Amino acid sequence: MFNPKNILVPTDFSEDSDRALQTAMDLAGKYHSRVFLLHVTGGTFQQTLADYRIDQRAVERILNESILFADEKLRETVDKFPKTREVKVIPDVRKGVSHEEILMEAAEQGIDLIVIASHGKTGLKKYFIGSVAEKVMKEAKCPVLLIRS
């Protein structure tokens, strides 16, 4: 019988991600699981634009500020859900390529289930834009529950 003890929910702070978190919270309450809430910030920043180059210290400051901002947004997201008083939620921010960091977090934390939102691209966009959810579903070593928008 399926009984996930560690559930990973990647978030981009969208309403779709909030629906995925709500689903994970419901499952966590039922199975007495922990929820790992993850946001991935871009690990790179374009330093040059035409003939102008941004100082490396400024780039590092911007990246560090984005991590601090994401930490704050994670706390706000957790606070929106009353069930977080019953379920242990462990927020984390990682830097890098989204699907790669999600899969690394899953491996490091012993995740049994990933609950991820899909933004439901349609038309030509779905063929030209790589979906994080699709890449996670293809490469994950555990079950993935896709919450469609």
Secondary structure, DSSP 8 states (H G I E B T S, - for coil): ----SEEEEE--SSHHHHHHHHHHHHHHHHHT-EEEEEEEE-S----EETTEE--HHHHHHHHHHHHHHHHHHHHHHHHT-GGGGTS-EEEEEEES-HHHHHHHHHHHHT-SEEEEEE----TTHHHHS--HHHHHHHH-SS-EEEEE-
